Amino acid sequence: MSQDWNLVPTFRREFDFFDRQRDLFSEWLHRFDDDWRLMEFEDSAQRFDKELERIRDNLHVLDSDDAELSIDIPFITDQEGNRKLSLRFNCSKYNPNEIMVKTLDNCLCVHAKHEEETEHGKSHREFSREYVLPDNVDPNHLKSHLSKDGVLQIEAPAPPSVEAPKEHVIPIEQL
């Protein structure tokens, strides 16, 4: 008894999540917005590949910003003419009870943490910034305000400074 075998060609390659997304792109294109659908297929496929590469590059990057702030001129003059330290942080993705502002010696620390669990899974996001206060700012005088749109503003009065007069006439001594 002889058996006839049918050979099935196989394609072998590393097939990861991103390869699967690329393979499904043509099936998904009709679900994309007009910007994508109005492009030539090859152009939209290249755009999709670039977006996948961007996602892959940022997949395991938690926070690319430096946690320690460096602000050259942290002082402002308000509408009443008062000089003060003024720092602002975007905390719009956090509830007020998820934000902590504290000082440790002369270092201001702002930390926010959000955790959420839904039927689809868990999400976690965290924000942390440190700022070394200028020597002449008293950490005990810091005040913070959170606006309705999530902008955290931290202020402290600037210490009085001795300002040099803008113009000073220097007498000329005749010899």
MODELLER restraints for C-alpha pairs under 7 A, 6 or more apart:
rsr = mdl.restraints
at = mdl.atoms
rsr.add(forms.Gaussian(group=physical.xy_distance, feature=features.Distance(at['CA:18:A'], at['CA:52:A']), mean=6.88, stdev=0.5))
rsr.add(forms.Gaussian(group=physical.xy_distance, feature=features.Distance(at['CA:29:A'], at['CA:37:A']), mean=6.61, stdev=0.5))
rsr.add(forms.Gaussian(group=physical.xy_distance, feature=features.Distance(at['CA:30:A'], at['CA:37:A']), mean=6.79, stdev=0.5))
rsr.add(forms.Gaussian(group=physical.xy_distance, feature=features.Distance(at['CA:36:A'], at['CA:44:A']), mean=5.83, stdev=0.5))
rsr.add(forms.Gaussian(group=physical.xy_distance, feature=features.Distance(at['CA:67:A'], at['CA:128:A']), mean=6.02, stdev=0.5))
rsr.add(forms.Gaussian(group=physical.xy_distance, feature=features.Distance(at['CA:67:A'], at['CA:129:A']), mean=4.56, stdev=0.5))
rsr.add(forms.Gaussian(group=physical.xy_distance, feature=features.Distance(at['CA:67:A'], at['CA:130:A']), mean=5.92, stdev=0.5))
rsr.add(forms.Gaussian(group=physical.xy_distance, feature=features.Distance(at['CA:68:A'], at['CA:129:A']), mean=5.74, stdev=0.5))
rsr.add(forms.Gaussian(group=physical.xy_distance, feature=features.Distance(at['CA:68:A'], at['CA:130:A']), mean=4.67, stdev=0.5))
rsr.add(forms.Gaussian(group=physical.xy_distance, feature=features.Distance(at['CA:68:A'], at['CA:131:A']), mean=5.82, stdev=0.5))
rsr.add(forms.Gaussian(group=physical.xy_distance, feature=features.Distance(at['CA:69:A'], at['CA:129:A']), mean=6.73, stdev=0.5))
rsr.add(forms.Gaussian(group=physical.xy_distance, feature=features.Distance(at['CA:69:A'], at['CA:130:A']), mean=6.00, stdev=0.5))
rsr.add(forms.Gaussian(group=physical.xy_distance, feature=features.Distance(at['CA:69:A'], at['CA:131:A']), mean=5.20, stdev=0.5))
rsr.add(forms.Gaussian(group=physical.xy_distance, feature=features.Distance(at['CA:74:A'], at['CA:85:A']), mean=5.57, stdev=0.5))
rsr.add(forms.Gaussian(group=physical.xy_distance, feature=features.Distance(at['CA:74:A'], at['CA:86:A']), mean=6.05, stdev=0.5))
rsr.add(forms.Gaussian(group=physical.xy_distance, feature=features.Distance(at['CA:74:A'], at['CA:87:A']), mean=6.83, stdev=0.5))
rsr.add(forms.Gaussian(group=physical.xy_distance, feature=features.Distance(at['CA:75:A'], at['CA:83:A']), mean=6.52, stdev=0.5))
rsr.add(forms.Gaussian(group=physical.xy_distance, feature=features.Distance(at['CA:75:A'], at['CA:84:A']), mean=5.31, stdev=0.5))
rsr.add(forms.Gaussian(group=physical.xy_distance, feature=features.Distance(at['CA:75:A'], at['CA:85:A']), mean=4.39, stdev=0.5))
rsr.add(forms.Gaussian(group=physical.xy_distance, feature=features.Distance(at['CA:75:A'], at['CA:86:A']), mean=6.01, stdev=0.5))
rsr.add(forms.Gaussian(group=physical.xy_distance, feature=features.Distance(at['CA:76:A'], at['CA:83:A']), mean=5.57, stdev=0.5))
rsr.add(forms.Gaussian(group=physical.xy_distance, feature=features.Distance(at['CA:76:A'], at['CA:84:A']), mean=5.58, stdev=0.5))
rsr.add(forms.Gaussian(group=physical.xy_distance, feature=features.Distance(at['CA:76:A'], at['CA:85:A']), mean=6.38, stdev=0.5))
rsr.add(forms.Gaussian(group=physical.xy_distance, feature=features.Distance(at['CA:76:A'], at['CA:86:A']), mean=6.56, stdev=0.5))
rsr.add(forms.Gaussian(group=physical.xy_distance, feature=features.Distance(at['CA:77:A'], at['CA:83:A']), mean=4.31, stdev=0.5))
rsr.add(forms.Gaussian(group=physical.xy_distance, feature=features.Distance(at['CA:77:A'], at['CA:84:A']), mean=6.36, stdev=0.5))
rsr.add(forms.Gaussian(group=physical.xy_distance, feature=features.Distance(at['CA:83:A'], at['CA:157:A']), mean=6.53, stdev=0.5))
rsr.add(forms.Gaussian(group=physical.xy_distance, feature=features.Distance(at['CA:83:A'], at['CA:158:A']), mean=5.50, stdev=0.5))
rsr.add(forms.Gaussian(group=physical.xy_distance, feature=features.Distance(at['CA:84:A'], at['CA:155:A']), mean=6.63, stdev=0.5))
rsr.add(forms.Gaussian(group=physical.xy_distance, feature=features.Distance(at['CA:84:A'], at['CA:156:A']), mean=5.61, stdev=0.5))
rsr.add(forms.Gaussian(group=physical.xy_distance, feature=features.Distance(at['CA:84:A'], at['CA:157:A']), mean=4.30, stdev=0.5))
rsr.add(forms.Gaussian(group=physical.xy_distance, feature=features.Distance(at['CA:84:A'], at['CA:158:A']), mean=4.37, stdev=0.5))
rsr.add(forms.Gaussian(group=physical.xy_distance, feature=features.Distance(at['CA:85:A'], at['CA:155:A']), mean=5.21, stdev=0.5))
rsr.add(forms.Gaussian(group=physical.xy_distance, feature=features.Distance(at['CA:85:A'], at['CA:156:A']), mean=5.10, stdev=0.5))
rsr.add(forms.Gaussian(group=physical.xy_distance, feature=features.Distance(at['CA:85:A'], at['CA:157:A']), mean=6.13, stdev=0.5))
rsr.add(forms.Gaussian(group=physical.xy_distance, feature=features.Distance(at['CA:85:A'], at['CA:158:A']), mean=5.92, stdev=0.5))
rsr.add(forms.Gaussian(group=physical.xy_distance, feature=features.Distance(at['CA:86:A'], at['CA:153:A']), mean=6.87, stdev=0.5))
rsr.add(forms.Gaussian(group=physical.xy_distance, feature=features.Distance(at['CA:86:A'], at['CA:154:A']), mean=5.78, stdev=0.5))
rsr.add(forms.Gaussian(group=physical.xy_distance, feature=features.Distance(at['CA:86:A'], at['CA:155:A']), mean=4.58, stdev=0.5))
rsr.add(forms.Gaussian(group=physical.xy_distance, feature=features.Distance(at['CA:86:A'], at['CA:156:A']), mean=6.94, stdev=0.5))
rsr.add(forms.Gaussian(group=physical.xy_distance, feature=features.Distance(at['CA:87:A'], at['CA:153:A']), mean=5.66, stdev=0.5))
rsr.add(forms.Gaussian(group=physical.xy_distance, feature=features.Distance(at['CA:87:A'], at['CA:154:A']), mean=5.19, stdev=0.5))
rsr.add(forms.Gaussian(group=physical.xy_distance, feature=features.Distance(at['CA:87:A'], at['CA:155:A']), mean=6.50, stdev=0.5))
rsr.add(forms.Gaussian(group=physical.xy_distance, feature=features.Distance(at['CA:88:A'], at['CA:151:A']), mean=6.57, stdev=0.5))
rsr.add(forms.Gaussian(group=physical.xy_distance, feature=features.Distance(at['CA:88:A'], at['CA:152:A']), mean=5.55, stdev=0.5))
rsr.add(forms.Gaussian(group=physical.xy_distance, feature=features.Distance(at['CA:88:A'], at['CA:153:A']), mean=4.48, stdev=0.5))
rsr.add(forms.Gaussian(group=physical.xy_distance, feature=features.Distance(at['CA:88:A'], at['CA:154:A']), mean=6.39, stdev=0.5))
rsr.add(forms.Gaussian(group=physical.xy_distance, feature=features.Distance(at['CA:89:A'], at['CA:151:A']), mean=5.78, stdev=0.5))
rsr.add(forms.Gaussian(group=physical.xy_distance, feature=features.Distance(at['CA:89:A'], at['CA:152:A']), mean=5.05, stdev=0.5))
rsr.add(forms.Gaussian(group=physical.xy_distance, feature=features.Distance(at['CA:89:A'], at['CA:153:A']), mean=6.51, stdev=0.5))
rsr.add(forms.Gaussian(group=physical.xy_distance, feature=features.Distance(at['CA:90:A'], at['CA:150:A']), mean=6.25, stdev=0.5))
rsr.add(forms.Gaussian(group=physical.xy_distance, feature=features.Distance(at['CA:90:A'], at['CA:151:A']), mean=4.92, stdev=0.5))
rsr.add(forms.Gaussian(group=physical.xy_distance, feature=features.Distance(at['CA:90:A'], at['CA:152:A']), mean=6.32, stdev=0.5))
rsr.add(forms.Gaussian(group=physical.xy_distance, feature=features.Distance(at['CA:91:A'], at['CA:150:A']), mean=5.01, stdev=0.5))
rsr.add(forms.Gaussian(group=physical.xy_distance, feature=features.Distance(at['CA:91:A'], at['CA:151:A']), mean=5.74, stdev=0.5))
rsr.add(forms.Gaussian(group=physical.xy_distance, feature=features.Distance(at['CA:91:A'], at['CA:152:A']), mean=6.30, stdev=0.5))
rsr.add(forms.Gaussian(group=physical.xy_distance, feature=features.Distance(at['CA:92:A'], at['CA:149:A']), mean=6.14, stdev=0.5))
rsr.add(forms.Gaussian(group=physical.xy_distance, feature=features.Distance(at['CA:92:A'], at['CA:150:A']), mean=3.83, stdev=0.5))
rsr.add(forms.Gaussian(group=physical.xy_distance, feature=features.Distance(at['CA:92:A'], at['CA:151:A']), mean=6.44, stdev=0.5))
rsr.add(forms.Gaussian(group=physical.xy_distance, feature=features.Distance(at['CA:94:A'], at['CA:112:A']), mean=6.82, stdev=0.5))
rsr.add(forms.Gaussian(group=physical.xy_distance, feature=features.Distance(at['CA:94:A'], at['CA:114:A']), mean=6.34, stdev=0.5))
rsr.add(forms.Gaussian(group=physical.xy_distance, feature=features.Distance(at['CA:98:A'], at['CA:112:A']), mean=5.43, stdev=0.5))
rsr.add(forms.Gaussian(group=physical.xy_distance, feature=features.Distance(at['CA:98:A'], at['CA:113:A']), mean=5.56, stdev=0.5))
rsr.add(forms.Gaussian(group=physical.xy_distance, feature=features.Distance(at['CA:98:A'], at['CA:114:A']), mean=6.35, stdev=0.5))
rsr.add(forms.Gaussian(group=physical.xy_distance, feature=features.Distance(at['CA:99:A'], at['CA:111:A']), mean=5.83, stdev=0.5))
rsr.add(forms.Gaussian(group=physical.xy_distance, feature=features.Distance(at['CA:99:A'], at['CA:112:A']), mean=4.25, stdev=0.5))
rsr.add(forms.Gaussian(group=physical.xy_distance, feature=features.Distance(at['CA:99:A'], at['CA:113:A']), mean=6.80, stdev=0.5))
rsr.add(forms.Gaussian(group=physical.xy_distance, feature=features.Distance(at['CA:100:A'], at['CA:110:A']), mean=5.84, stdev=0.5))
rsr.add(forms.Gaussian(group=physical.xy_distance, feature=features.Distance(at['CA:100:A'], at['CA:111:A']), mean=5.22, stdev=0.5))
rsr.add(forms.Gaussian(group=physical.xy_distance, feature=features.Distance(at['CA:100:A'], at['CA:112:A']), mean=6.15, stdev=0.5))
rsr.add(forms.Gaussian(group=physical.xy_distance, feature=features.Distance(at['CA:101:A'], at['CA:109:A']), mean=5.80, stdev=0.5))
rsr.add(forms.Gaussian(group=physical.xy_distance, feature=features.Distance(at['CA:101:A'], at['CA:110:A']), mean=4.66, stdev=0.5))
rsr.add(forms.Gaussian(group=physical.xy_distance, feature=features.Distance(at['CA:101:A'], at['CA:111:A']), mean=6.53, stdev=0.5))
rsr.add(forms.Gaussian(group=physical.xy_distance, feature=features.Distance(at['CA:102:A'], at['CA:108:A']), mean=5.99, stdev=0.5))
rsr.add(forms.Gaussian(group=physical.xy_distance, feature=features.Distance(at['CA:102:A'], at['CA:109:A']), mean=5.32, stdev=0.5))
rsr.add(forms.Gaussian(group=physical.xy_distance, feature=features.Distance(at['CA:102:A'], at['CA:110:A']), mean=6.68, stdev=0.5))
rsr.add(forms.Gaussian(group=physical.xy_distance, feature=features.Distance(at['CA:103:A'], at['CA:109:A']), mean=5.76, stdev=0.5))
rsr.add(forms.Gaussian(group=physical.xy_distance, feature=features.Distance(at['CA:103:A'], at['CA:139:A']), mean=6.74, stdev=0.5))
rsr.add(forms.Gaussian(group=physical.xy_distance, feature=features.Distance(at['CA:106:A'], at['CA:132:A']), mean=5.97, stdev=0.5))
rsr.add(forms.Gaussian(group=physical.xy_distance, feature=features.Distance(at['CA:106:A'], at['CA:133:A']), mean=5.41, stdev=0.5))
rsr.add(forms.Gaussian(group=physical.xy_distance, feature=features.Distance(at['CA:106:A'], at['CA:139:A']), mean=6.52, stdev=0.5))
rsr.add(forms.Gaussian(group=physical.xy_distance, feature=features.Distance(at['CA:107:A'], at['CA:130:A']), mean=6.60, stdev=0.5))
rsr.add(forms.Gaussian(group=physical.xy_distance, feature=features.Distance(at['CA:107:A'], at['CA:131:A']), mean=5.63, stdev=0.5))
rsr.add(forms.Gaussian(group=physical.xy_distance, feature=features.Distance(at['CA:107:A'], at['CA:132:A']), mean=4.42, stdev=0.5))
rsr.add(forms.Gaussian(group=physical.xy_distance, feature=features.Distance(at['CA:107:A'], at['CA:133:A']), mean=5.74, stdev=0.5))
rsr.add(forms.Gaussian(group=physical.xy_distance, feature=features.Distance(at['CA:108:A'], at['CA:130:A']), mean=5.56, stdev=0.5))
rsr.add(forms.Gaussian(group=physical.xy_distance, feature=features.Distance(at['CA:108:A'], at['CA:131:A']), mean=5.06, stdev=0.5))
rsr.add(forms.Gaussian(group=physical.xy_distance, feature=features.Distance(at['CA:108:A'], at['CA:132:A']), mean=6.19, stdev=0.5))
rsr.add(forms.Gaussian(group=physical.xy_distance, feature=features.Distance(at['CA:108:A'], at['CA:133:A']), mean=6.66, stdev=0.5))
rsr.add(forms.Gaussian(group=physical.xy_distance, feature=features.Distance(at['CA:109:A'], at['CA:129:A']), mean=5.92, stdev=0.5))
rsr.add(forms.Gaussian(group=physical.xy_distance, feature=features.Distance(at['CA:109:A'], at['CA:130:A']), mean=4.60, stdev=0.5))
rsr.add(forms.Gaussian(group=physical.xy_distance, feature=features.Distance(at['CA:109:A'], at['CA:131:A']), mean=6.62, stdev=0.5))
rsr.add(forms.Gaussian(group=physical.xy_distance, feature=features.Distance(at['CA:110:A'], at['CA:128:A']), mean=5.69, stdev=0.5))
rsr.add(forms.Gaussian(group=physical.xy_distance, feature=features.Distance(at['CA:110:A'], at['CA:129:A']), mean=5.24, stdev=0.5))
rsr.add(forms.Gaussian(group=physical.xy_distance, feature=features.Distance(at['CA:110:A'], at['CA:130:A']), mean=6.37, stdev=0.5))
rsr.add(forms.Gaussian(group=physical.xy_distance, feature=features.Distance(at['CA:111:A'], at['CA:127:A']), mean=5.61, stdev=0.5))
rsr.add(forms.Gaussian(group=physical.xy_distance, feature=features.Distance(at['CA:111:A'], at['CA:128:A']), mean=4.42, stdev=0.5))
rsr.add(forms.Gaussian(group=physical.xy_distance, feature=features.Distance(at['CA:111:A'], at['CA:129:A']), mean=6.53, stdev=0.5))
rsr.add(forms.Gaussian(group=physical.xy_distance, feature=features.Distance(at['CA:112:A'], at['CA:126:A']), mean=5.67, stdev=0.5))
rsr.add(forms.Gaussian(group=physical.xy_distance, feature=features.Distance(at['CA:112:A'], at['CA:127:A']), mean=5.03, stdev=0.5))
rsr.add(forms.Gaussian(group=physical.xy_distance, feature=features.Distance(at['CA:112:A'], at['CA:128:A']), mean=6.46, stdev=0.5))
rsr.add(forms.Gaussian(group=physical.xy_distance, feature=features.Distance(at['CA:113:A'], at['CA:125:A']), mean=5.96, stdev=0.5))
rsr.add(forms.Gaussian(group=physical.xy_distance, feature=features.Distance(at['CA:113:A'], at['CA:126:A']), mean=4.42, stdev=0.5))
rsr.add(forms.Gaussian(group=physical.xy_distance, feature=features.Distance(at['CA:113:A'], at['CA:127:A']), mean=6.40, stdev=0.5))
rsr.add(forms.Gaussian(group=physical.xy_distance, feature=features.Distance(at['CA:114:A'], at['CA:124:A']), mean=5.72, stdev=0.5))
rsr.add(forms.Gaussian(group=physical.xy_distance, feature=features.Distance(at['CA:114:A'], at['CA:125:A']), mean=5.32, stdev=0.5))
rsr.add(forms.Gaussian(group=physical.xy_distance, feature=features.Distance(at['CA:114:A'], at['CA:126:A']), mean=6.31, stdev=0.5))
rsr.add(forms.Gaussian(group=physical.xy_distance, feature=features.Distance(at['CA:115:A'], at['CA:123:A']), mean=5.75, stdev=0.5))
rsr.add(forms.Gaussian(group=physical.xy_distance, feature=features.Distance(at['CA:115:A'], at['CA:124:A']), mean=4.55, stdev=0.5))
rsr.add(forms.Gaussian(group=physical.xy_distance, feature=features.Distance(at['CA:115:A'], at['CA:125:A']), mean=6.64, stdev=0.5))
rsr.add(forms.Gaussian(group=physical.xy_distance, feature=features.Distance(at['CA:116:A'], at['CA:122:A']), mean=5.65, stdev=0.5))
rsr.add(forms.Gaussian(group=physical.xy_distance, feature=features.Distance(at['CA:116:A'], at['CA:123:A']), mean=5.23, stdev=0.5))
rsr.add(forms.Gaussian(group=physical.xy_distance, feature=features.Distance(at['CA:116:A'], at['CA:124:A']), mean=6.54, stdev=0.5))
rsr.add(forms.Gaussian(group=physical.xy_distance, feature=features.Distance(at['CA:117:A'], at['CA:123:A']), mean=6.40, stdev=0.5))
rsr.add(forms.Gaussian(group=physical.xy_distance, feature=features.Distance(at['CA:136:A'], at['CA:159:A']), mean=6.26, stdev=0.5))
rsr.add(forms.Gaussian(group=physical.xy_distance, feature=features.Distance(at['CA:137:A'], at['CA:158:A']), mean=6.46, stdev=0.5))
rsr.add(forms.Gaussian(group=physical.xy_distance, feature=features.Distance(at['CA:137:A'], at['CA:159:A']), mean=6.63, stdev=0.5))
rsr.add(forms.Gaussian(group=physical.xy_distance, feature=features.Distance(at['CA:141:A'], at['CA:156:A']), mean=5.59, stdev=0.5))
rsr.add(forms.Gaussian(group=physical.xy_distance, feature=features.Distance(at['CA:142:A'], at['CA:154:A']), mean=6.68, stdev=0.5))
rsr.add(forms.Gaussian(group=physical.xy_distance, feature=features.Distance(at['CA:142:A'], at['CA:155:A']), mean=5.57, stdev=0.5))
rsr.add(forms.Gaussian(group=physical.xy_distance, feature=features.Distance(at['CA:142:A'], at['CA:156:A']), mean=4.61, stdev=0.5))
rsr.add(forms.Gaussian(group=physical.xy_distance, feature=features.Distance(at['CA:143:A'], at['CA:154:A']), mean=5.62, stdev=0.5))
rsr.add(forms.Gaussian(group=physical.xy_distance, feature=features.Distance(at['CA:143:A'], at['CA:155:A']), mean=5.37, stdev=0.5))
rsr.add(forms.Gaussian(group=physical.xy_distance, feature=features.Distance(at['CA:143:A'], at['CA:156:A']), mean=6.32, stdev=0.5))
rsr.add(forms.Gaussian(group=physical.xy_distance, feature=features.Distance(at['CA:144:A'], at['CA:152:A']), mean=6.84, stdev=0.5))
rsr.add(forms.Gaussian(group=physical.xy_distance, feature=features.Distance(at['CA:144:A'], at['CA:153:A']), mean=5.53, stdev=0.5))
rsr.add(forms.Gaussian(group=physical.xy_distance, feature=features.Distance(at['CA:144:A'], at['CA:154:A']), mean=4.29, stdev=0.5))
rsr.add(forms.Gaussian(group=physical.xy_distance, feature=features.Distance(at['CA:144:A'], at['CA:155:A']), mean=6.35, stdev=0.5))
rsr.add(forms.Gaussian(group=physical.xy_distance, feature=features.Distance(at['CA:145:A'], at['CA:152:A']), mean=5.72, stdev=0.5))
rsr.add(forms.Gaussian(group=physical.xy_distance, feature=features.Distance(at['CA:145:A'], at['CA:153:A']), mean=5.22, stdev=0.5))
rsr.add(forms.Gaussian(group=physical.xy_distance, feature=features.Distance(at['CA:145:A'], at['CA:154:A']), mean=6.49, stdev=0.5))
rsr.add(forms.Gaussian(group=physical.xy_distance, feature=features.Distance(at['CA:146:A'], at['CA:152:A']), mean=4.45, stdev=0.5))
rsr.add(forms.Gaussian(group=physical.xy_distance, feature=features.Distance(at['CA:146:A'], at['CA:153:A']), mean=6.36, stdev=0.5))
